[in-house]
Amino acid sequence: MTPSTPAAAGKGTAAPAVAGPTVAVYGLDLSLTATGFAGPDETLVIVPGKRKGLDRLRFIVDEVSRRQDEYGDEQMFVVEGPSYGSTNGHQHERGGLWWMVYDRLDHMGCRIAVAPPATLKRYATGRGGAGKAEVMSAAWRRLGYEGHDDNVSDALWLRQIGLAHIGHPDAVAVPQLHQDALAGVAWPEQVAA
């Protein structure tokens, strides 16, 4: 498997900015084994292979950051926030990855919005407790996603959250109950066109 496998296509207080073609919005679902990435023209899964420890973290950070400068004058990443109640193991390493990616994007001048897992699920399905299959099913129906990777479907929804926030024409219409989830996102100070 290649390292990056292409896939088929102030908390709630910031006012939406008017978007223009120069704003690039990305969705990022961080994972130690298969990070989902959705950008303006690309969706993919970043797979670190057999790398472990710091080598794995650096690989993922580098793969994410090398894609960010391809589009637009201003860039915003909507990153899924940490799952504080997770008991899957490797919590320390997952936390390290999250902060390393956040730091790199911040250092590169990207705007960063953080969407808690329940916010992502609610925006996609209308239910904050929805399962991965429900989120993916919503991506198939509403976004036209044809793949089967839940990391990519999450990344696509994270990107949609950002597009909706800035009023971008590529944002898909969702019911008001779903839109209400946007209030749970920690937005960057301002994203301008």
C-alpha positions in Angstrom: 0.0 0.0 0.0 1.3 3.5 -0.8 1.8 6.0 2.0 -1.0 8.2 0.7 -3.8 6.2 -0.9 -6.3 8.2 -3.0 -9.9 7.7 -2.1 -13.1 8.3 -4.1 -14.2 11.5 -3.9 -13.9 31.3 19.8 -16.4 28.3 20.1 -19.4 29.1 18.0 -19.0 32.9 18.3 -17.2 33.9 15.1 -19.5 35.3 12.4 -19.3 33.6 9.0 -17.1 35.4 6.5 -17.9 35.8 2.9 -16.0 33.2 0.9 -14.3 33.7 -2.4 -12.4 31.5 -4.7 -9.1 32.2 -2.9 -10.1 30.5 0.3 -9.1 26.8 0.4 -10.9 24.7 2.9 -9.6 21.3 4.1 -11.1 18.6 6.3 -8.8 16.5 8.4 -9.7 13.3 10.4 -6.4 12.5 12.2 -5.5 8.8 12.9 -2.3 6.9 13.7 -3.1 4.3 11.0 -5.3 6.0 8.3 -5.7 9.8 8.4 -8.6 11.1 6.2 -7.9 14.2 4.1 -10.3 16.2 2.0 -9.2 19.2 0.0 -10.6 21.3 -2.8 -9.6 18.7 -5.5 -8.3 15.7 -3.6 -9.5 13.2 -1.0 -7.1 10.6 0.3 -6.1 8.4 3.2 -2.6 9.0 4.6 -1.2 5.6 5.7 2.0 5.5 7.6 2.6 1.8 6.9 4.8 0.1 9.5 6.3 3.3 10.9 6.0 3.6 14.7 6.5 6.3 17.3 7.9 9.7 16.3 8.7 8.5 12.8 5.0 7.7 12.2 3.9 11.1 13.7 6.4 13.0 11.5 5.3 11.1 8.4 1.7 12.1 8.9 2.5 15.7 9.7 4.6 16.0 6.6 2.0 14.4 4.4 -0.7 16.8 5.6 1.5 19.9 5.4 2.8 19.3 2.0 -0.7 19.4 0.5 -1.8 22.6 2.2 0.0 25.1 -0.1 -1.5 24.0 -3.4 -4.7 26.1 -3.3 -5.7 29.7 -2.6 -4.2 32.6 -0.8 -5.9 31.7 2.5 -6.3 28.3 3.9 -8.5 26.9 6.6 -8.3 23.4 8.1 -11.3 21.9 10.0 -9.8 19.3 12.2 -11.7 16.8 14.2 -11.0 17.5 17.9 -9.6 14.9 20.2 -11.9 12.2 21.5 -11.4 12.6 25.3 -13.4 9.5 26.2 -11.7 7.2 23.8 -10.3 4.0 25.2 -8.7 2.5 22.1 -5.2 2.8 23.3 -2.3 4.9 22.2 -3.9 8.0 23.7 -0.6 9.7 24.3 0.6 9.1 20.8 -2.8 10.3 19.3 -2.6 13.4 21.4 1.0 14.0 20.2 -0.1 13.6 16.6 -3.0 16.1 17.0 -0.8 18.8 18.6 2.1 18.2 16.1 -0.3 18.7 13.1 -2.0 21.7 14.8 1.4 23.3 15.5 2.7 22.7 11.9 -0.5 24.2 10.3 -0.4 27.1 12.7 3.3 27.7 11.9 2.5 27.7 8.2 -0.2 30.4 8.7 -3.2 28.2 8.2 -6.5 29.0 10.0 -7.6 26.1 12.1 -11.1 25.2 13.3 -11.7 22.4 15.7 -14.9 20.3 15.5 -15.5 17.9 18.4 -16.5 14.4 17.2 -20.1 14.8 18.3 -20.3 18.0 16.3 -19.1 16.3 13.2 -21.6 13.5 13.6 -24.5 15.9 14.3 -23.6 18.1 11.2 -23.5 14.9 9.0 -26.5 13.1 10.4 -28.5 15.3 12.8 -27.4 13.1 15.7 -24.3 13.7 17.8 -24.2 10.0 18.8 -24.3 8.6 15.2 -22.0 5.7 14.3 -19.4 5.7 11.6 -21.7 3.8 9.2 -24.4 6.5 9.5 -21.8 9.3 8.8 -20.6 7.4 5.8 -24.1 6.8 4.5 -24.8 10.5 4.8 -21.7 11.2 2.8 -22.9 8.9 0.1 -26.4 10.5 0.0 -25.5 14.2 0.4 -21.9 14.5 -0.8 -21.8 12.0 -3.6 -19.0 10.1 -1.9 -18.5 6.8 -3.6 -15.7 5.3 -1.4 -15.9 3.1 1.7 -13.3 4.7 4.0 -14.8 6.2 7.2 -11.8 8.4 7.7 -12.3 10.1 4.3 -16.1 10.4 4.9 -15.3 12.2 8.2 -12.8 14.4 6.4 -15.4 15.3 3.7 -17.9 16.3 6.4 -15.3 18.3 8.2 -14.5 20.2 5.0 -18.3 20.8 4.5 -18.5 22.3 8.0 -15.8 24.8 7.0 -17.4 25.5 3.6 -20.8 26.1 5.3 -19.2 28.4 7.9 -17.7 30.7 5.3 -20.7 30.6 3.0 -18.8 28.9 0.2 -20.8 27.9 -2.9 -19.5 24.3 -2.7 -21.2 23.8 0.7 -24.1 21.3 0.5 -27.5 22.2 1.9 -28.3 20.4 5.2 -31.4 20.7 7.4 -31.4 23.4 10.2 -30.9 20.7 12.9 -27.6 19.8 11.2 -26.6 23.5 10.7 -27.1 24.1 14.4 -24.0 21.9 15.1 -21.8 24.7 13.7 -22.1 26.5 17.0 -20.1 23.7 18.6 -17.0 24.4 16.4 -14.0 26.4 17.8 -13.5 28.8 14.8 -10.4 30.7 14.0 -10.8 34.5 14.6 -11.7 35.3 11.0 -11.6 33.8 7.6 -11.8 36.3 4.8 -12.3 36.0 1.1 
